[in-house]
Amino acid sequence: MERAKTFDLTRGGVWSTLLKYSLPLFGSAMVQQLYSLVDLLVVGNFAAEGALAVDAVGNATNVINILLAFALGANGGCSVVIARHFGAKDNVKVRETVNTSLISFAVLCAAVMAVGLGFGRQLLSALSVHGSYFDDCIAYLYIYTASMPFVFLYNLGCGICSALGDSKTPFIFLVISSVLNVGLDLLMVCVLHLDVAGAAWATLISQAISCVLTVIVLIRKLNSIRSEEKAKKFDCGLLKELTAASVPLILQQSFVSVGNFFVGKRINLIGEDATTGFTTAFKLIGMANMGVVSMTNGLANFASQNKSAKEYERIRQGFMAVLTFALVTSVCFVLLFVCLPEQLTRLFVQSEKLTDDAMAYSVRFLTTVSCFLPVVCLKIVADGAVRGCGGNIGFAVSTFTDLILRVALVYILVGAGWGFSGVCWAWAIGWCISTVLAVVFYINIRCLKGVKLFPRAKKSSSTPEGSTEEFSEVSSAEPSSDVAEGAAKQGDGERE
């Protein structure tokens, strides 16, 4: 008889529950960031164009991230809705949410591909991409856009698998895909000499394999969920619920990506060396933030389930647990970026292909912006708690404030004669102001009124006597409506 492991986020010790559930998500985010860095590492070191190849991949990524915003945002919304229904122990709604999500994702993916393939050249021209690497840039964009069905389905599948209590299997598949991506990158670029286009093909093939593996497991997981009523294939009410949960996330991802698009345009106008330096440094900063974002996705679903179960004190405790982890992680990255900025930059481009100016730009961005990583970590964690409790307006306000400030300050400070330093300080100022807003919204979450900001941890009374283990084995032949089975994660995403 097939058995499925489940994970109830409303029971057990808060710290242990969050760590057991979220650490695989953190690992997945780190691997995903390394996955995205591989293309830059390989083309920067082995492609004939060197630094120009890095510029091509970096600029294409600015457009790709706008397209990916829809996949990542919709996946995050779907995950929160599934977590909500798991917390309410409603298996029928869970299956109907999955069915509705699959259909709506297919329509959304088709629209995104139409934009990428139909307007890719115009978007790159608006980005002020230099003619010296424009053809490589457009090739990378078109090939990546063709992989969007795999990207959408993989992200949705990972979110659903995690909601069914399995955050480890998507991580394993991601590791397999990443190893495959490295091998294919080396084959395509070093052996077949396809350069930038080869890196794009390697990514497409790797994502396709990862998607297939995830779907196979997803089908098995869904078959383990039993319900007395037959689930609808599509539910308009659930579509509204999914839209309400997804739109703030899509807007957040889109605004961040569009903001980075305009920032990239301004940096391209400074010169090719500035583009190279910013692309390498920004990737590293993004890697540092993405780990925290992944933990925060776990917190959002933890908060969503516990809100449904009216375990409000656990939400405050969960916030402190994730914040502690985030601050420790961010300090480690600060030390790494401040102490080894040149060595990290040289990982992307061979020394003989990297100009002194490009190195200086990368070092300046890394050493300045990384000092504010602990600040933005507080914002990210507060946003996760607010989002999990249904405070989408507060989440959107703090995020959009950050983005608008950063983009505006880049143009203002660079135009005022600050040069590339204006880009660095625009990030720092935007993060600081938006963090204040995020904390204010967290303190004033409606369902947590009257709950202490720093509650003392206490033993859970909802676990079986004599046991603190949150994992349980549930037979697939039995209804699982009495088990809340975890929450979901976001896949490849962008970043603060």
VEXDREN-2710 file (C-alpha; in Angstrom, 1 decimal):
% VEXDREN-2710
k/r/px/py/pz
1/MET/0.0/0.0/0.0
2/GLU/1.4/3.4/-1.0
3/ARG/2.2/5.7/1.9
4/ALA/2.8/9.5/1.9
5/LYS/4.7/11.5/4.4
6/THR/3.0/14.6/5.6
7/PHE/3.9/17.7/7.7
8/ASP/1.6/19.7/9.9
9/LEU/2.9/23.2/10.5
10/THR/0.3/24.0/13.2
11/ARG/1.8/21.4/15.6
12/GLY/5.1/20.8/17.4
13/GLY/7.9/23.1/18.4
14/VAL/8.0/26.3/16.3
15/TRP/11.7/26.4/15.7
16/SER/12.1/22.7/14.9
17/THR/9.0/22.7/12.7
18/LEU/10.1/25.7/10.7
19/LEU/13.7/24.4/10.4
20/LYS/12.7/20.9/9.3
21/TYR/10.3/22.3/6.7
22/SER/12.3/25.4/5.5
23/LEU/15.9/24.2/5.4
24/PRO/15.2/22.1/2.2
25/LEU/13.6/25.3/0.7
26/PHE/16.7/27.3/1.7
27/GLY/18.9/24.6/0.1
28/SER/16.7/24.7/-3.1
29/ALA/17.0/28.5/-3.3
30/MET/20.8/28.3/-3.0
31/VAL/21.0/25.6/-5.6
32/GLN/18.7/27.6/-7.9
33/GLN/20.9/30.7/-7.5
34/LEU/24.0/28.6/-8.3
35/TYR/22.0/27.2/-11.3
36/SER/21.5/30.7/-12.6
37/LEU/25.1/31.7/-11.9
38/VAL/26.5/28.8/-14.0
39/ASP/25.6/30.4/-17.3
40/LEU/27.5/33.5/-16.3
41/LEU/30.5/31.5/-15.0
42/VAL/30.8/29.4/-18.1
43/VAL/30.3/32.0/-20.7
44/GLY/32.5/34.5/-18.9
45/ASN/35.4/32.1/-18.6
46/PHE/35.1/30.0/-21.8
47/ALA/33.1/31.9/-24.4
48/ALA/35.1/33.7/-27.0
49/GLU/33.5/37.1/-26.1
50/GLY/34.4/36.9/-22.4
51/ALA/33.1/40.0/-20.6
52/LEU/30.7/40.8/-23.5
53/ALA/29.2/37.3/-23.1
54/VAL/28.5/38.2/-19.5
55/ASP/26.9/41.4/-20.6
56/ALA/24.7/39.5/-23.1
57/VAL/23.4/37.0/-20.5
58/GLY/22.9/39.8/-17.9
59/ASN/20.8/42.0/-20.2
60/ALA/18.8/39.1/-21.5
61/THR/18.1/38.1/-17.9
62/ASN/16.7/41.5/-17.2
63/VAL/13.9/40.8/-19.7
64/ILE/13.5/37.1/-18.7
65/ASN/12.9/38.1/-15.1
66/ILE/10.0/40.2/-16.2
67/LEU/8.5/37.1/-17.9
68/LEU/9.4/34.9/-14.9
69/ALA/7.6/37.2/-12.5
70/PHE/4.3/35.8/-13.6
71/ALA/5.4/32.2/-13.0
72/LEU/6.9/32.9/-9.7
73/GLY/4.1/35.2/-8.4
74/ALA/1.3/32.8/-9.5
75/ASN/3.1/29.9/-7.9
76/GLY/3.5/31.8/-4.6
77/GLY/-0.2/32.6/-4.6
78/CYS/-1.2/29.1/-5.4
79/SER/1.0/27.8/-2.6
80/VAL/-0.6/30.1/0.0
81/VAL/-4.1/29.1/-1.1
82/ILE/-3.3/25.4/-0.8
83/ALA/-1.7/25.9/2.6
84/ARG/-4.8/27.7/3.7
85/HIS/-7.1/24.8/2.7
86/PHE/-4.7/22.3/4.3
87/GLY/-4.9/24.3/7.5
88/ALA/-8.7/24.0/7.3
89/LYS/-8.4/20.3/6.6
90/ASP/-10.4/20.6/3.3
91/ASN/-9.0/18.0/0.8
92/VAL/-11.7/18.7/-1.8
93/LYS/-10.6/22.3/-2.0
94/VAL/-7.0/21.3/-2.2
95/ARG/-7.6/19.1/-5.3
96/GLU/-9.8/21.7/-6.9
97/THR/-7.2/24.4/-6.3
98/VAL/-4.6/22.2/-8.1
99/ASN/-6.9/21.6/-11.0
100/THR/-7.8/25.3/-11.4
101/SER/-4.1/26.3/-11.1
102/LEU/-3.0/23.9/-13.9
103/ILE/-5.6/25.3/-16.3
104/SER/-4.9/29.0/-15.4
105/PHE/-1.1/28.4/-15.5
106/ALA/-1.4/27.0/-19.1
107/VAL/-3.2/30.2/-20.3
108/LEU/-0.8/32.5/-18.4
109/CYS/2.3/30.6/-19.9
110/ALA/1.0/31.0/-23.4
111/ALA/0.5/34.8/-22.9
112/VAL/4.0/35.1/-21.5
113/MET/5.6/33.3/-24.4
114/ALA/3.8/35.4/-26.9
115/VAL/5.2/38.5/-25.3
116/GLY/8.8/37.2/-25.1
117/LEU/8.9/35.9/-28.7
118/GLY/6.9/38.7/-30.2
119/PHE/8.5/41.7/-28.5
120/GLY/11.9/40.4/-27.3
121/ARG/13.9/42.5/-29.8
122/GLN/12.0/45.7/-28.9
123/LEU/12.5/45.1/-25.2
124/LEU/16.2/44.7/-25.6
125/SER/16.4/47.8/-27.8
126/ALA/14.5/49.7/-25.0
127/LEU/17.1/48.4/-22.6
128/SER/19.9/50.2/-24.6
129/VAL/21.7/46.9/-25.2
130/HIS/25.0/47.6/-27.0
131/GLY/25.3/46.4/-30.6
132/SER/28.5/44.5/-29.8
133/TYR/26.6/41.7/-28.1
134/PHE/22.9/42.3/-29.2
135/ASP/22.7/39.2/-31.4
136/ASP/24.0/37.0/-28.5
137/CYS/21.5/38.6/-26.2
138/ILE/18.5/38.1/-28.4
139/ALA/19.5/34.4/-29.0
140/TYR/19.6/33.7/-25.3
141/LEU/16.3/35.4/-24.7
142/TYR/14.4/33.5/-27.5
143/ILE/15.8/30.1/-26.4
144/TYR/15.0/30.7/-22.8
145/THR/11.4/31.9/-23.7
146/ALA/10.9/28.6/-25.5
147/SER/11.5/26.8/-22.2
148/MET/8.7/28.7/-20.3
149/PRO/6.3/25.7/-20.3
150/PHE/8.9/23.7/-18.4
151/VAL/9.6/26.7/-16.0
152/PHE/5.9/27.2/-15.3
153/LEU/5.1/23.6/-14.7
154/TYR/8.2/23.0/-12.6
155/ASN/7.5/25.9/-10.3
156/LEU/3.8/24.9/-9.9
157/GLY/4.8/21.3/-9.3
158/CYS/7.4/22.3/-6.6
159/GLY/4.8/24.4/-4.8
160/ILE/2.2/21.7/-4.8
161/CYS/4.7/19.0/-3.7
162/SER/5.8/21.1/-0.8
163/ALA/2.2/21.8/0.1
164/LEU/1.7/18.1/0.3
165/GLY/4.4/17.8/2.8
166/ASP/7.4/17.1/0.6
167/SER/10.0/19.9/0.3
168/LYS/12.9/17.5/-0.1
169/THR/12.0/15.8/-3.4
170/PRO/11.9/19.0/-5.5
171/PHE/15.3/19.9/-3.9
172/ILE/16.7/16.6/-5.0
173/PHE/15.5/17.1/-8.6
174/LEU/16.9/20.6/-8.6
175/VAL/20.3/19.3/-7.6
176/ILE/20.1/16.7/-10.4
177/SER/19.1/19.4/-12.9
178/SER/21.8/21.8/-11.7
179/VAL/24.5/19.1/-12.1
180/LEU/23.2/18.4/-15.6
181/ASN/23.1/22.1/-16.4
182/VAL/26.8/22.4/-15.5
183/GLY/27.7/19.5/-17.7
184/LEU/25.6/20.7/-20.6
185/ASP/27.0/24.2/-20.3
186/LEU/30.6/22.9/-20.5
187/LEU/29.6/20.7/-23.4
188/MET/27.8/23.4/-25.4
189/VAL/30.2/26.2/-24.7
190/CYS/33.6/24.6/-24.4
191/VAL/33.3/21.6/-26.7
192/LEU/30.6/22.7/-29.3
193/HIS/31.6/26.4/-29.1
194/LEU/28.0/27.6/-29.2
195/ASP/28.9/30.3/-26.6
196/VAL/25.9/32.3/-25.3
197/ALA/23.3/30.3/-27.3
198/GLY/24.8/27.1/-26.0
199/ALA/24.3/28.2/-22.4
200/ALA/20.7/28.9/-23.1
201/TRP/20.2/25.5/-24.7
202/ALA/21.8/23.8/-21.7
203/THR/19.3/25.6/-19.4
204/LEU/16.3/24.6/-21.5
205/ILE/17.3/20.9/-21.5
206/SER/18.0/20.9/-17.7
207/GLN/14.7/22.6/-16.9
208/ALA/12.8/20.2/-19.1
209/ILE/14.3/17.1/-17.3
210/SER/13.6/18.7/-13.8
211/CYS/10.0/19.5/-14.9
212/VAL/9.3/15.9/-16.0
213/LEU/10.7/14.5/-12.7
214/THR/8.7/16.9/-10.6
215/VAL/5.4/16.1/-12.5
216/ILE/5.9/12.4/-12.0
217/VAL/6.2/12.8/-8.2
218/LEU/3.3/15.4/-8.2
219/ILE/0.9/12.9/-9.8
220/ARG/1.8/10.3/-7.1
221/LYS/1.3/12.9/-4.4
222/LEU/-2.1/14.0/-5.7
223/ASN/-3.2/10.4/-5.9
224/SER/-2.6/10.0/-2.2
225/ILE/-5.1/12.7/-1.3
226/ARG/-8.6/11.2/-0.7
227/SER/-11.9/12.9/-0.5
228/GLU/-15.5/11.8/-0.3
229/GLU/-16.6/14.4/-2.9
230/LYS/-15.4/14.6/-6.5
231/ALA/-13.2/17.6/-7.1
232/LYS/-14.2/20.0/-9.8
233/LYS/-11.9/20.4/-12.8
234/PHE/-12.2/24.2/-12.7
235/ASP/-13.7/26.5/-10.0
236/CYS/-14.3/30.2/-10.7
237/GLY/-14.5/30.9/-7.0
238/LEU/-11.1/29.4/-6.5
239/LEU/-9.8/31.2/-9.5
240/LYS/-10.8/34.5/-7.8
241/GLU/-9.1/33.3/-4.6
242/LEU/-5.9/32.3/-6.5
243/THR/-6.0/35.7/-8.3
244/ALA/-6.3/37.6/-5.0
245/ALA/-3.3/35.7/-3.6
246/SER/-1.2/35.8/-6.7
247/VAL/-1.7/39.4/-8.0
248/PRO/0.3/41.1/-5.2
249/LEU/3.1/38.6/-5.7
250/ILE/3.1/39.0/-9.5
251/LEU/3.0/42.8/-9.1
252/GLN/5.9/42.5/-6.6
253/GLN/8.0/40.3/-8.9
254/SER/7.0/42.4/-11.9
255/PHE/7.8/45.7/-10.3
256/VAL/11.2/44.4/-9.1
257/SER/12.0/43.1/-12.5
258/VAL/10.8/46.2/-14.3
259/GLY/12.7/48.3/-11.9
260/ASN/15.8/46.3/-12.5
261/PHE/15.1/46.7/-16.2
262/PHE/15.3/50.5/-16.0
263/VAL/18.3/50.4/-13.6
264/GLY/20.0/48.1/-16.2
265/LYS/19.2/50.7/-18.9
266/ARG/20.8/53.5/-16.9
267/ILE/23.9/51.4/-16.2
268/ASN/24.2/50.4/-19.9
269/LEU/24.4/54.1/-20.7
270/ILE/27.4/54.4/-18.3
271/GLY/29.3/51.9/-20.3
272/GLU/30.1/48.2/-21.0
273/ASP/32.5/48.0/-18.0
274/ALA/29.7/49.2/-15.7
275/THR/27.4/46.6/-17.1
276/THR/29.9/43.8/-16.5
277/GLY/30.7/45.0/-13.0
278/PHE/27.0/45.4/-12.0
279/THR/25.9/42.1/-13.6
280/THR/28.4/40.0/-11.6
281/ALA/27.9/41.9/-8.3
282/PHE/24.1/41.9/-8.6
283/LYS/24.0/38.2/-9.1
284/LEU/26.0/37.6/-5.9
285/ILE/23.8/40.0/-3.9
286/GLY/20.7/38.2/-5.3
287/MET/22.1/34.8/-4.2
288/ALA/22.4/36.2/-0.6
289/ASN/18.8/37.5/-0.6
290/MET/17.3/34.5/-2.3
291/GLY/18.1/32.1/0.6
292/VAL/16.2/34.4/3.0
293/VAL/13.3/34.7/0.5
294/SER/13.0/30.9/0.5
295/MET/12.9/30.7/4.3
296/THR/10.3/33.5/4.2
297/ASN/8.1/31.5/1.8
298/GLY/8.1/28.8/4.4
299/LEU/7.1/31.4/7.0
300/ALA/4.3/32.7/4.9
301/ASN/2.7/29.3/4.6
302/PHE/3.5/28.6/8.3
303/ALA/1.6/31.8/9.1
304/SER/-1.2/30.9/6.7
305/GLN/-1.8/27.5/8.3
306/ASN/-1.6/28.8/11.8
307/LYS/-3.9/31.6/11.1
308/SER/-6.5/29.1/9.9
309/ALA/-5.9/27.1/13.1
310/LYS/-6.1/30.3/15.2
311/GLU/-2.6/29.6/16.6
312/TYR/-1.7/33.3/16.5
313/GLU/1.1/33.1/19.1
314/ARG/2.9/30.6/16.9
315/ILE/3.1/33.1/14.1
316/ARG/5.0/35.6/16.2
317/GLN/7.3/32.8/17.4
318/GLY/7.8/31.7/13.8
319/PHE/8.7/35.3/12.7
320/MET/11.5/35.4/15.4
321/ALA/12.8/32.0/14.4
322/VAL/13.1/32.9/10.7
323/LEU/14.5/36.4/11.4
324/THR/17.2/34.9/13.6
325/PHE/18.2/32.5/10.8
326/ALA/18.1/35.3/8.2
327/LEU/20.2/37.7/10.2
328/VAL/22.9/35.0/10.9
329/THR/22.9/34.1/7.2
330/SER/23.1/37.7/6.0
331/VAL/26.1/38.5/8.3
332/CYS/28.0/35.6/6.8
333/PHE/27.4/37.0/3.3
334/VAL/28.4/40.5/4.4
335/LEU/31.8/39.1/5.7
336/LEU/32.2/37.1/2.5
337/PHE/31.4/40.0/0.1
338/VAL/33.4/42.6/2.0
339/CYS/36.5/40.4/2.5
340/LEU/36.7/38.7/-0.9
341/PRO/35.0/41.0/-3.6
342/GLU/37.8/40.7/-6.2
343/GLN/38.1/37.0/-5.9
344/LEU/34.3/36.5/-6.3
345/THR/34.3/38.8/-9.3
346/ARG/37.1/36.8/-11.0
347/LEU/34.9/33.7/-10.8
348/PHE/32.8/35.1/-13.5
349/VAL/35.3/36.5/-16.0
350/GLN/38.9/35.4/-16.6
351/SER/41.4/38.1/-15.4
352/GLU/42.7/38.8/-18.9
353/LYS/39.2/39.4/-20.2
354/LEU/38.2/41.7/-17.3
355/THR/39.1/45.4/-17.3
356/ASP/40.2/47.3/-14.2
357/ASP/37.2/49.5/-14.4
358/ALA/34.8/46.5/-14.5
359/MET/36.5/45.1/-11.4
360/ALA/36.2/48.4/-9.6
361/TYR/32.5/48.7/-10.4
362/SER/31.8/45.2/-9.1
363/VAL/33.9/45.7/-5.9
364/ARG/32.1/49.0/-5.1
365/PHE/28.7/47.5/-5.5
366/LEU/29.5/44.4/-3.4
367/THR/31.2/46.2/-0.5
368/THR/28.6/49.0/-0.3
369/VAL/25.3/47.2/-0.8
370/SER/26.2/44.0/1.1
371/CYS/26.5/46.0/4.4
372/PHE/22.8/46.6/4.2
373/LEU/21.8/42.9/3.8
374/PRO/20.8/42.5/7.5
375/VAL/18.4/45.5/7.0
376/VAL/16.7/44.1/3.9
377/CYS/16.5/40.6/5.6
378/LEU/14.3/42.2/8.3
379/LYS/12.0/43.6/5.5
380/ILE/11.8/40.3/3.7
381/VAL/10.9/38.3/6.8
382/ALA/8.3/40.9/7.9
383/ASP/6.8/40.8/4.4
384/GLY/6.5/37.0/4.6
385/ALA/4.6/37.1/7.9
386/VAL/2.3/39.9/6.6
387/ARG/1.6/38.0/3.4
388/GLY/0.9/34.8/5.2
389/CYS/-1.7/36.5/7.4
390/GLY/-3.5/38.0/4.4
391/GLY/-2.0/41.5/4.6
392/ASN/-1.4/41.8/0.9
393/ILE/-1.8/45.6/0.8
394/GLY/0.9/46.2/3.4
395/PHE/3.2/43.7/1.6
396/ALA/2.6/45.5/-1.7
397/VAL/3.2/49.0/-0.2
398/SER/6.5/48.2/1.4
399/THR/7.8/46.4/-1.7
400/PHE/6.7/49.0/-4.2
401/THR/8.2/51.8/-2.0
402/ASP/11.5/50.0/-2.1
403/LEU/11.4/49.6/-5.9
404/ILE/10.2/53.1/-6.7
405/LEU/12.8/54.6/-4.5
406/ARG/15.7/52.6/-5.9
407/VAL/14.8/53.3/-9.5
408/ALA/14.2/57.0/-8.9
409/LEU/17.4/57.4/-6.8
410/VAL/19.5/55.7/-9.4
411/TYR/18.5/58.2/-12.1
412/ILE/18.7/61.1/-9.6
413/LEU/22.0/60.3/-8.0
414/VAL/23.8/59.2/-11.2
415/GLY/22.4/62.3/-12.9
416/ALA/23.7/64.5/-10.0
417/GLY/27.2/63.4/-10.6
418/TRP/27.5/60.5/-8.2
419/GLY/28.3/58.1/-11.0
420/PHE/28.2/54.4/-10.2
421/SER/28.2/55.2/-6.5
422/GLY/24.7/56.6/-7.0
423/VAL/23.6/53.1/-8.0
424/CYS/25.0/51.6/-4.8
425/TRP/23.5/54.1/-2.5
426/ALA/20.1/54.0/-4.2
427/TRP/19.9/50.3/-3.2
428/ALA/20.9/51.1/0.4
429/ILE/18.4/54.0/0.9
430/GLY/15.5/52.1/-0.7
431/TRP/16.1/49.1/1.5
432/CYS/16.2/51.1/4.7
433/ILE/13.0/53.1/4.1
434/SER/11.0/50.1/2.9
435/THR/12.2/48.1/5.9
436/VAL/10.7/50.6/8.3
437/LEU/7.3/50.3/6.5
438/ALA/7.4/46.5/6.5
439/VAL/8.0/46.4/10.2
440/VAL/5.2/48.8/10.9
441/PHE/2.8/46.6/8.9
442/TYR/4.0/43.5/10.7
443/ILE/3.5/45.0/14.1
444/ASN/-0.1/46.0/13.1
445/ILE/-1.3/42.7/11.6
446/ARG/-4.9/42.6/12.5
447/CYS/-5.2/38.9/13.6
448/LEU/-2.2/39.3/15.9
449/LYS/-3.5/42.3/17.8
450/GLY/-3.1/41.5/21.5
451/VAL/-0.4/38.9/20.9
452/LYS/3.0/39.8/22.3
453/LEU/5.7/40.8/19.8
454/PHE/8.2/38.5/21.5
455/PRO/6.2/35.6/23.0
456/ARG/7.9/32.9/25.0
457/ALA/8.2/29.6/23.3
458/LYS/6.1/26.9/24.9
459/LYS/5.6/23.2/24.3
460/SER/2.9/22.3/21.9
461/SER/-0.1/20.6/23.5
462/SER/-1.4/19.4/20.1
463/THR/1.2/16.8/19.6
464/PRO/0.7/13.3/20.8
465/GLU/1.7/12.7/24.4
466/GLY/5.3/11.8/24.7
467/SER/6.2/12.8/21.2
468/THR/7.4/16.0/19.5
469/GLU/7.8/14.5/16.1
470/GLU/5.8/16.5/13.5
471/PHE/6.1/13.9/10.7
472/SER/3.5/11.2/10.4
473/GLU/2.8/8.4/8.0
474/VAL/-0.6/8.3/6.4
475/SER/-1.9/5.5/4.3
476/SER/-3.1/6.5/0.9
477/ALA/-6.1/4.2/1.2
478/GLU/-7.4/6.3/4.0
479/PRO/-8.9/9.8/3.9
480/SER/-6.3/12.4/4.9
481/SER/-8.7/15.2/5.8
482/ASP/-7.6/15.0/9.4
483/VAL/-4.0/15.9/8.4
484/ALA/-2.8/19.3/7.5
485/GLU/0.1/18.5/5.1
486/GLY/2.4/21.5/5.0
487/ALA/2.9/24.4/2.8
488/ALA/4.6/25.4/-0.4
489/LYS/7.7/27.1/-1.8
490/GLN/8.5/29.5/-4.6
491/GLY/10.9/28.5/-7.2
492/ASP/13.4/30.7/-9.2
493/GLY/12.8/34.0/-8.5
494/GLU/13.7/37.5/-8.1
495/ARG/14.7/39.0/-5.5
496/GLU/15.1/42.0/-3.8
END
